[in-house]
Structure formats: C-alpha cells, structure tokens
Amino acid sequence: MSRLSPEARAPFISNSELDLESSSDASSKKGFALSSAIGITDLFPRHLTTLDAYSFTPCGYSSNALIRRGDTADGKGVTYSAQETSHGGGDGYYTIHVTPEEGWSYASFECNVPLRTHPSCQPEDIPDLRTLIRRVVTIFQPERLTLTLFISSEHSNAEDVEGETAVEAAHRAFKAALMGPQLFSPKSFAKLPHAELDCVGQRGGRLYTRTDKINYEFGGYDLAFASFELR
C-alpha cells in the first residue's frame, strides 16, 4: 500500500516534544497503545491475538501478531507481548510495517492465516478475506495497493458450491472488498479516528479501480494477484 492519506499517516508520526522517551520498552508500549487506538488490535478477534508492536521515533511503526484458532484460544483478550504469554506458538501470524513520511508513505500487511472467501455471521470468528481487506484498507487509506494470495493447487483447482475455483473466489473477494458496497458501518470501527471521513472503496469522492488482475500457476500452488488505484 502506498500514498497513504494524511489522516492515516498522522498517528505514525511522533511529536518530538512529547515523545522524548525512546527506550525499547517505551516504544513497545506506545506501539501497543497506537495499535489499539487505530483498530489494528481488532483486525482479528482479540481473544485469538497475541500482539507485539513498536512505534518508532520520529516516525514509523512495526508489529507482529500470532493468531490462535480453535481450542488454543484462551479468551483473555489481546496479550501485550509474545514474550509475556505462556503459549508457545500460533496457528498463523500477521506482520505490519509502516513508513508514514509524506511523498513516499508506505504500509505493508502480510498474513498467513487461512481465510474464508464467504462472510462469517459470527463476530468472534476469524474474518473472511473480503472483511480483512476492508479493515486493513480502512486503517491505512492507500491511494495504490497490490494484493497477492498464495493458494495450494489442491484447493485452487477444486470448485466450491458456486462453481468457481479458489483463485476465482479470491479475485471476487478482492473486487468486492474495494469496489463493492460497504460491508460494515464506520460506527463498528469507532476506534479509527478517520473511519467516519471516507467509506471503504473511496477516498475524498475518488473510487478504487482495478488496474491489474493476474493468475499465476506454480508447482504446488497458485497465485492470485491484483492491483487497485484511486481514480
């Protein structure tokens, strides 16, 4: 994701007069507070998430999270640091890196948690692919973004109940997330200070348009690739 909106970049820029404490512990605590304030801690259900975040001075952000599923979840909410939890691992992860400087702002989100392509009715469930994309885009509000999804060939070639392959379902989810009707009200993400300014799928009256759609076939896995840009 590149060319983040000014509202999305602002939380990742420190106030040099107020943020004089630059120790690793202080940066981690500030990173966790920032993650909670802008909605990163709500990308996945809190009781499944173990988050370690770092806010840099004068600007920048990095976080890593372990996502637990099924019987391994303890239901106690977001854990501050991976080093402070008794669990030894996770079923998946996500990692975020942000460079907020004007002119070359950039954010990346990487995740290996298996996601459905059809929406879930339970808010405590792992989000489906379309919902997760919209949550991430709502936080960072990029002008340009690229989506890539790796899919095992075993699953990619199998058709679902609607008669489409996993790669086709992924592209449908990409398009629906960024070009379709709004999935959730900004009120449901009230922690995002900019959530009420622009709906997902548009920014300042500009709409996302898909500029590339590519399917790659490799040995053992396939890749769905798509690029979008505000026009």
Secondary structure, 3 states (H helix, E strand, C coil): CEEECHHHHHHHECCCCCCCCCCHHHHHHHHHHHHHHHCHHHCCCHHHEEEEEEECCCECEEEEEEECCHHHCCCCCCECCHHHCCCCCCCEEEEEEEECCCCCCEEEEEECCCCCCCCCCCCCCCCCHHHHHHHHHHHHCEEEEEEEEEEEHHHHCCCCCCCCCHHHHHHHHHHHHHHCCCCCCHHHHCCCCCCCCCCCCEECCEEEEEEEEEEEECCCEEEEEEEEEEC
